[in-house]
Amino acid sequence: MSISSDTKKITKEIDKFQKSGNIQKAIETCQNAILQDENNADLHVKLGDLYMQWHLDIYQIKQYADEAITEYQRALESCVNSAEIYFKIAMAFYYKRELDKSLNYFKLALEHNTKLAEAHFMTAEIFMKKGDFVEAVEAAERAIKLAPLSSSRAYYLIYSILSLSNRAKWYKKTGNLLASYLTLPFDKYAREEVSRKISYLRFVPAFFKISWTLFMKGYSQQVLDMYREIIDKAPGFVELYINLGRVYFELKRYEDAICEYKMAIWLDSLNLRAHYYLCQLYEEQQDFENAIETCKKLIELQPHVAEFHCRMAQYLYLIGNIEEAIEFYQTAVTLNPNPEWTSVVAQTLGFIFQENTNNLDAAISSYQHAFSLNPNDIDIYLNLGNVFFEKGSYDNALIVYKKALESSPHNARLHCNLGYLYWGKGNIEEAIKEYEKAIQYDNTYDIAYNNLGVIYLDDLGRVKKAIELFEAARLYNPNYALANYNLARSIAITGDKVEAAKLYQTALEINNYTQEMDPVEIEEKIQDLFT
């Protein structure tokens, strides 16, 4: 665009106000000039630039990106082929965080000037923020090809993306990092960015002060105000937003915390901590849909971190998406960061196969894998034995339980499970021995008391002994619906129908919360007492 002498004169006057820091006066002068020459594209561009400068001024509240876009679009009416104006509109939308519109205008700028290296770099920035790392690297490489000496930021962007991948060659990472350092002196914007980051060192004393305040008073409004004060002076300092988000989180101001974490992600879309804390926050709120979306981003950033796959599986399971949850658990197990952790995940997978898909063979396989990773975990024996029992493989269940007893002979749960197994096989004598051992090693074991009581009541007809056992079960677990139900059955046999009815009613009320039994069965027992 050629600039007339009159426009140059007005522009100098505007620049004078701008350099003195009087942006408002510069804007007013530019507006007055446009009233005299409404079709002057240069003045509209200048006014757009002033609005953007004002928009980016952290010390004023109002946003001016829309006004800037309007002025650029007015200039575009008489300069439809101006790559520069398309670029400026794209930048305005970028600062508004409207990435799709921004990307569209950067593409228009490149259609009119394919050699605009900065536009290629900004498309790379947008692709990175959107999580499309392949496109981001390609766009950054185009920027480097066009301006190899002034592409420090592009080299660093590629290095940052490659650093997320365990498959990227070390020399590619190192090469891009080194190139970023070597081209830094020639990249104006990179120098400004580095200078800004170095300037953050002046806040070190303030951080010590905040740490001391946290130590003395914990998370408080005072700490919050201290962080906000620093952010006002350093609006691009990512760690500040993450820390401020943590303070909001501890103060249970969750919406504010979300805003801070999102701001950190906007400034640094590859920041794992910001994504991780945001994911935790959504989990705390039980907002599993958003937790899933955030966890997807974590997996994109670090696909080889088993914990992220495990978290994703948990969220999918909680919303009822069992099949996908299984897939992510399987991936977590395959990644296997350490045997003990993976063993727990394999057990969880076994539980899901057992309880949610009724795939007992898959459950057995998962528990066996868990055992191979951590053979000292008694819970694996218990779970594996239970699945064998459920499948009807009583001999296998017996082998597993007895094997477990070699490592933990005084484990009450193992003896209780063995008692249930012998009882199911019809070996009442051995069942009684195992339940008595379970009670011997844990005299508060309510399930062992109840099950042994059922044997004495239904298999041996010893009502008095059964009553003693059911009362012990109720003593150690007052909210045990089944124990109240069985005690009611025993009392009914003695002829005390009123007491039996009370116990049945108690069982019914508890069962409303615990869902241990079919409530119809209890109601029928109450009716039978008086018919």
C-alpha positions in Angstrom: 0.0 0.0 0.0 1.4 3.4 -1.0 1.0 6.1 1.7 0.1 9.7 0.7 2.0 12.7 2.1 -1.1 13.8 4.1 -1.5 10.3 5.6 2.2 10.4 6.5 1.8 13.7 8.3 -1.2 12.5 10.3 0.5 9.2 11.1 3.5 11.0 12.5 1.2 13.0 14.8 -0.5 9.7 15.9 2.9 8.1 16.5 3.9 11.0 18.7 0.9 10.3 21.0 1.4 6.6 20.8 5.1 6.8 21.8 4.2 9.0 24.8 1.8 6.3 26.0 -1.3 8.3 25.3 -3.1 5.6 23.2 -6.5 7.1 23.7 -5.4 10.5 22.2 -3.7 8.6 19.4 -7.0 6.8 18.7 -9.0 10.0 18.8 -6.6 11.7 16.4 -6.9 8.7 14.0 -10.7 8.6 14.2 -10.8 12.4 13.4 -8.6 11.8 10.4 -10.8 9.0 9.1 -13.8 11.3 9.3 -12.1 13.5 6.8 -11.0 10.5 4.6 -13.3 7.5 5.2 -11.8 5.3 2.5 -8.2 5.7 3.6 -7.1 2.1 4.1 -3.8 3.1 5.8 -5.6 5.1 8.5 -8.0 2.2 9.1 -5.0 -0.2 9.5 -3.4 2.3 11.8 -6.5 2.6 13.9 -6.8 -1.2 14.0 -3.2 -1.4 15.3 -3.9 1.2 18.0 -7.0 -0.8 19.1 -4.9 -4.0 19.3 -2.2 -2.2 21.3 -4.9 -1.1 23.7 -6.5 -4.5 23.7 -3.1 -6.1 24.8 -2.6 -3.5 27.5 -3.0 -5.5 30.8 -3.7 -2.4 32.8 -7.1 -1.6 31.2 -10.2 -3.7 31.5 -12.1 -3.3 28.2 -11.3 -5.5 25.2 -10.8 -3.8 21.8 -10.0 -6.8 19.5 -13.5 -6.5 17.9 -12.9 -2.8 17.1 -9.5 -3.6 15.6 -11.0 -6.3 13.4 -13.7 -3.9 12.2 -11.0 -1.4 11.2 -8.9 -4.0 9.4 -12.0 -5.2 7.5 -12.7 -1.7 6.4 -9.2 -1.4 5.1 -9.6 -4.7 3.4 -12.5 -3.3 1.3 -10.1 -1.3 -0.8 -7.1 -3.7 -0.4 -8.6 -7.1 -1.0 -5.3 -8.6 -1.9 -3.3 -7.4 1.1 -1.7 -10.3 2.9 -0.6 -7.9 5.6 -4.2 -7.0 6.5 -5.4 -10.6 6.5 -2.5 -11.4 8.8 -3.5 -8.6 11.2 -7.1 -9.8 11.3 -5.8 -13.3 12.0 -3.7 -12.0 14.9 -6.7 -10.2 16.4 -8.8 -13.4 16.3 -5.8 -15.3 17.8 -5.7 -12.9 20.8 -9.5 -13.3 21.1 -8.8 -17.1 21.3 -11.0 -17.8 18.3 -8.6 -20.2 16.8 -10.6 -21.5 13.9 -11.3 -18.0 12.6 -7.7 -17.0 13.2 -6.5 -20.0 11.2 -8.8 -19.2 8.3 -7.4 -15.7 8.0 -3.8 -16.9 8.3 -4.6 -19.2 5.3 -6.0 -16.2 3.4 -2.9 -14.2 4.1 -0.8 -17.1 2.8 -2.9 -17.4 -0.3 -1.9 -13.8 -1.1 1.7 -14.2 0.0 3.0 -17.8 0.4 6.3 -16.5 1.6 4.9 -14.9 4.8 7.0 -16.8 7.3 5.3 -15.4 10.3 1.9 -16.5 9.1 3.3 -20.1 8.7 4.7 -19.9 12.2 1.4 -18.7 13.7 -0.5 -21.5 12.0 1.9 -23.8 13.7 1.1 -22.2 17.0 -2.6 -22.7 16.4 -2.2 -26.3 15.3 -0.2 -26.9 18.5 -2.9 -25.4 20.7 -5.5 -27.5 18.9 -3.4 -30.7 19.5 -2.6 -31.3 15.9 1.1 -31.8 16.3 1.8 -33.2 12.8 0.3 -30.1 11.1 2.1 -27.9 13.7 5.5 -29.4 12.8 4.9 -29.1 9.1 3.8 -25.4 9.4 6.9 -24.6 11.5 9.1 -26.3 9.0 7.6 -24.1 6.3 8.4 -21.0 8.4 12.0 -22.2 8.8 12.4 -22.8 5.1 11.3 -19.3 4.3 13.2 -17.5 7.1 15.9 -19.9 8.4 17.8 -17.3 10.4 14.8 -15.7 12.1 12.9 -18.8 13.1 14.1 -19.4 16.7 10.5 -19.9 17.9 9.7 -22.3 15.1 12.8 -24.5 15.9 11.8 -24.4 19.6 8.2 -25.3 18.8 9.4 -28.4 16.9 11.8 -29.3 19.7 8.9 -29.0 22.3 6.7 -31.3 20.3 9.5 -33.9 19.6 10.2 -33.9 23.4 6.8 -35.3 24.0 7.6 -38.4 22.0 9.7 -41.3 23.2 10.2 -42.3 19.6 11.7 -39.1 18.3 15.4 -39.4 17.7 17.6 -37.6 20.2 19.6 -35.9 17.5 16.5 -34.3 16.0 15.5 -32.9 19.4 19.0 -31.7 20.1 19.4 -30.2 16.6 16.2 -28.2 16.8 17.0 -27.0 20.3 20.5 -25.9 19.2 19.1 -24.2 16.1 16.7 -22.3 18.3 19.6 -21.0 20.4 21.7 -20.1 17.3 18.9 -18.2 15.5 17.7 -16.4 18.7 19.7 -13.2 18.0 18.0 -12.8 14.6 14.4 -13.5 15.8 13.0 -10.3 17.2 9.9 -11.9 18.7 11.9 -14.7 20.2 14.3 -12.2 21.8 11.3 -10.4 23.3 9.9 -13.7 24.7 13.2 -14.7 26.2 13.7 -11.2 27.7 10.2 -11.4 29.2 11.0 -14.8 30.8 14.3 -13.6 32.2 12.4 -10.6 33.7 10.4 -13.0 35.8 13.5 -13.6 38.0 12.6 -10.3 39.7 9.7 -12.1 41.3 11.8 -14.6 43.1 11.6 -12.6 46.5 7.9 -12.5 46.0 7.7 -16.3 45.6 9.7 -16.7 48.9 7.2 -14.4 50.6 4.3 -16.4 49.2 5.9 -19.7 50.3 6.3 -18.3 53.8 2.7 -17.1 53.9 1.5 -20.5 52.8 3.6 -22.2 55.5 2.3 -19.9 58.2 -1.4 -19.5 57.2 -2.1 -22.1 54.5 -4.2 -21.4 51.5 -5.9 -18.1 52.1 -7.2 -14.9 50.5 -3.9 -13.3 51.3 -2.0 -15.8 49.2 -4.6 -15.4 46.4 -4.1 -11.6 46.4 -0.3 -12.0 46.4 -0.4 -14.2 43.3 -2.9 -11.8 41.6 -0.6 -8.9 42.2 2.3 -10.7 40.5 0.2 -11.8 37.5 -0.8 -8.2 36.9 2.9 -7.4 36.5 3.7 -10.6 34.5 0.6 -11.7 32.6 2.5 -14.2 30.5 4.1 -16.2 33.3 2.5 -19.6 32.9 3.5 -21.0 36.3 1.7 -18.2 38.1 -1.6 -19.3 36.6 -1.0 -22.9 37.5 -0.2 -21.9 41.1 -3.1 -19.5 41.3 -5.4 -22.3 40.0 -4.1 -24.5 42.8 -4.9 -21.8 45.4 -8.4 -21.5 44.0 -8.8 -25.3 44.1 -7.8 -25.5 47.7 -10.2 -22.7 48.5 -12.9 -24.7 46.7 -13.4 -21.9 44.1 -13.5 -24.5 41.3 -14.7 -22.3 38.5 -12.0 -19.8 39.2 -9.4 -22.6 39.3 -10.7 -23.9 35.9 -10.2 -20.4 34.4 -6.6 -20.2 35.6 -5.7 -23.6 34.4 -7.2 -22.9 31.0 -5.3 -19.6 30.8 -2.1 -21.5 31.5 -2.9 -23.9 28.7 -3.7 -21.0 26.4 -0.2 -19.6 27.0 1.5 -23.0 26.9 -0.6 -25.7 25.2 2.0 -28.3 25.9 2.0 -27.7 29.7 1.4 -31.1 31.2 0.9 -29.8 34.8 -1.9 -27.4 33.7 -3.7 -30.2 31.9 -3.1 -32.7 34.7 -4.5 -30.3 37.4 -7.4 -29.4 35.2 -8.2 -33.1 34.8 -8.0 -33.6 38.6 -10.3 -30.6 39.2 -12.9 -32.0 36.8 -12.6 -35.4 38.6 -13.1 -33.7 41.9 -16.3 -32.1 40.6 -17.4 -35.5 39.1 -17.5 -33.7 35.7 -16.4 -36.8 33.9 -17.2 -35.6 30.4 -14.8 -32.7 30.7 -12.3 -34.9 32.6 -12.3 -37.3 29.6 -11.7 -34.5 27.1 -8.8 -33.1 29.2 -7.4 -36.6 29.7 -7.4 -37.1 25.9 -5.2 -34.1 25.7 -2.8 -35.6 28.3 -2.6 -38.8 26.3 -1.9 -36.8 23.1 0.9 -35.0 24.9 2.3 -38.1 26.5 0.9 -41.3 24.9 3.3 -43.6 26.8 2.3 -42.5 30.3 0.3 -45.4 31.7 -1.3 -43.3 34.4 -3.1 -41.2 31.9 -4.6 -44.2 30.2 -5.6 -45.6 33.6 -7.4 -42.3 34.4 -9.2 -42.3 31.1 -10.3 -45.8 31.8 -11.7 -44.8 35.2 -13.7 -41.9 33.8 -15.1 -44.1 31.0 -16.1 -46.8 33.5 -17.9 -44.2 35.7 -20.0 -43.0 32.8 -20.8 -46.6 31.8 -18.6 -46.9 28.7 -17.3 -50.3 29.8 -15.8 -51.5 26.4 -13.7 -48.4 25.9 -12.7 -48.4 29.6 -11.4 -52.0 29.1 -9.3 -50.9 26.1 -7.6 -48.1 28.1 -7.0 -50.4 31.0 -5.4 -52.9 28.7 -3.2 -50.2 27.2 -2.1 -49.1 30.7 -1.2 -52.7 31.6 0.8 -53.0 28.3 2.8 -49.9 29.1 3.6 -51.4 32.5 5.5 -48.6 34.3 6.3 -50.8 37.3 5.1 -54.3 38.3 3.2 -53.4 41.5 1.2 -50.5 39.9 0.4 -52.6 36.8 -0.7 -55.5 39.0 -3.3 -53.3 40.6 -4.5 -52.2 37.2 -4.7 -55.8 36.0 -6.8 -56.7 39.1 -9.1 -53.8 38.3 -9.4 -55.1 34.7 -10.2 -58.6 36.1 -12.9 -57.1 38.3 -14.6 -55.4 35.3 -14.5 -58.6 33.3 -16.0 -60.4 36.2 -18.7 -58.0 37.3 -19.6 -56.0 34.2 -19.1 -58.4 31.2 -19.4 -61.8 33.0 -16.3 -62.8 31.0 -14.9 -65.1 33.6 -12.1 -66.5 31.4 -10.9 -62.9 30.7 -11.1 -62.1 34.4 -9.0 -65.2 35.3 -6.4 -64.2 32.7 -6.2 -60.7 34.1 -5.9 -61.9 37.7 -3.2 -64.4 36.6 -1.3 -61.6 34.9 -1.6 -59.5 38.1 -0.2 -62.5 40.1 2.8 -62.9 37.8 3.6 -59.2 38.4 3.1 -59.3 42.2 2.9 -62.8 43.6 2.9 -61.5 47.2 -0.4 -59.7 46.9 -3.0 -61.8 48.8 -5.9 -59.8 47.2 -5.0 -61.4 43.9 -5.4 -64.9 45.3 -8.7 -64.0 46.8 -10.0 -62.5 43.6 -8.7 -65.3 41.4 -10.2 -67.9 43.8 -13.5 -66.1 43.8 -13.7 -66.2 40.0 -12.9 -69.9 39.9 -15.6 -70.4 42.4 -18.1 -68.4 40.4 -17.2 -70.3 37.3 -17.7 -73.6 39.2 -14.1 -74.6 39.1 -14.1 -75.5 42.8 -10.9 -77.5 42.7 -8.9 -74.6 41.1 -10.4 -72.2 43.6 -9.3 -74.6 46.4 -5.8 -74.7 45.0 -5.5 -70.9 44.9 -6.8 -70.4 48.4 -4.5 -73.0 49.9 -1.6 -71.6 48.0 -2.4 -68.2 49.5 -2.5 -69.7 53.0 1.1 -70.7 52.6 2.0 -67.1 52.5 -0.6 -65.8 54.9 -1.8 -68.6 57.2 -3.6 -66.2 59.6 -5.5 -64.3 56.9 -9.2 -64.2 58.0 -10.6 -63.5 54.6 -8.8 -66.5 53.1 -10.3 -68.8 55.7 -13.7 -67.2 55.3 -13.5 -67.8 51.5 -12.3 -71.4 52.1 -15.3 -71.9 54.4 -17.7 -70.7 51.7 -16.0 -73.0 49.2 -16.3 -76.1 51.4 -19.8 -75.1 52.2 -20.6 -74.9 48.5 -19.1 -78.3 48.0 -21.2 -79.8 50.8 -18.3 -80.3 53.2 -20.0 -78.8 56.3 -17.4 -80.0 58.7 -14.5 -78.3 56.9 -16.6 -75.2 56.3 -17.2 -74.8 60.0 -13.5 -75.2 60.7 -12.5 -72.5 58.2 -15.2 -70.1 59.5 -14.0 -70.7 63.1 -10.4 -70.0 62.0 -11.6 -66.8 60.3 -13.2 -65.7 63.5 -10.2 -66.7 65.5 -7.9 -64.5 63.4 -10.4 -61.6 63.3 -13.0 -61.7 66.1 -14.9 -58.8 64.5 -15.5 -60.6 61.1 -19.2 -60.1 60.6 -19.5 -62.1 57.4 -17.8 -65.2 59.0 -20.2 -65.0 62.0 -23.2 -64.7 59.7 -22.2 -67.5 57.3 -21.4 -69.8 60.2 -24.7 -69.0 61.8 -26.5 -70.0 58.6 -24.8 -73.4 58.7 -25.8 -73.9 62.3 -29.4 -72.8 61.5 -30.1 -74.4 58.1 -27.7 -77.4 58.0 -27.4 -78.4 61.6 -30.7 -77.1 63.1 -28.9 -75.6 66.2 -31.0 -72.5 66.5 -29.6 -71.2 69.8 -26.0 -71.4 68.5 -27.1 -69.7 65.2 -28.7 -66.8 67.2 -25.5 -66.2 69.1 -23.6 -66.0 65.8 -26.1 -63.7 64.1 -26.1 -61.4 67.2 -22.3 -61.3 67.0 -22.5 -60.3 63.3 -24.9 -57.5 64.2 -22.7 -56.4 67.0 -19.7 -55.8 64.8 -21.8 -54.5 61.9 -25.1 -53.0 62.9 -25.9 -52.1 59.3 -25.7 -55.7 58.1 -29.1 -56.4 56.6 -28.5 -60.1 56.0 -27.5 -60.7 59.6 -30.7 -59.0 60.8 -32.7 -61.1 58.4 -31.1 -64.3 59.5 -31.5 -63.5 63.1 -35.2 -62.8 62.4 -35.5 -66.2 60.9 -33.9 -67.8 64.0 -36.1 -65.8 66.4 -39.2 -66.8 64.4 -38.4 -70.5 64.9 -38.4 -69.9 68.7 -42.0 -68.5 68.4 -41.3 -64.8 69.2 -43.1 -63.4 66.1 -43.2 -59.8 67.3 -39.4 -59.7 67.8 -38.9 -61.5 64.5 -41.1 -58.9 62.8 -39.0 -56.1 64.3 -35.8 -57.6 63.0 -37.2 -58.2 59.5 -38.3 -54.6 59.5 -34.8 -53.5 60.5 -33.3 -55.6 57.8 -35.7 -54.1 55.3 -34.8 -50.5 56.3 -31.0 -51.2 56.1 -31.4 -53.0 52.8 -32.9 -49.9 51.3 -29.3 -48.4 51.5 -27.1 -51.5 51.2 -29.1 -53.4 48.5 -27.8 -56.7 49.9 -31.1 -58.6 49.3 -34.3 -58.7 47.3 -36.6 -56.6 49.4 -39.6 -58.7 48.3 -38.1 -61.7 50.1 -38.0 -59.8 53.4 -41.5 -58.4 53.0 -42.8 -62.0 52.3 -41.2 -63.2 55.5 -43.0 -60.5 57.5 -46.3 -61.4 55.9 -45.8 -65.1 56.6 -45.3 -64.5 60.3 -49.0 -63.5 60.7 -50.7 -65.7 58.2 
